[in-house]
Amino acid sequence: MNDNTEIYRVLGRLESKVDSLLEENRRFENTMKDANKRITRLEHDRTMVYGAATVLGVIG
């Protein structure tokens, strides 16, 4: 096999692996964004519950 042919074959494999890694990274980033949104929502809801509990404690 020609040296250039071998180099191009290896470069093609590397490019494919890099593309796979980039796609996996995009999926991971989306998962992290979704998790961050969920955590923010939970923190907000927890604050509302603490506030309601405080009001009920004072009234009650």
Phi, psi and omega in degrees: 000138179295142180300319179296320179298317179296318179298315179296323179295314180295319178297321177297317178296317179297318179298319178297318179294320178297317178300318179297317179295320178296319179295317178298321178296319178298317179297318179297317179298318178296320178297318180294321178297316179297317179297320179297319177298317180295318180296317179300317179297316179297319179297319178297313180298321179297319178299318179297319180294317178299319178297315179296320179296322178296315179298315179296324178294322179289318181291318189267000000 
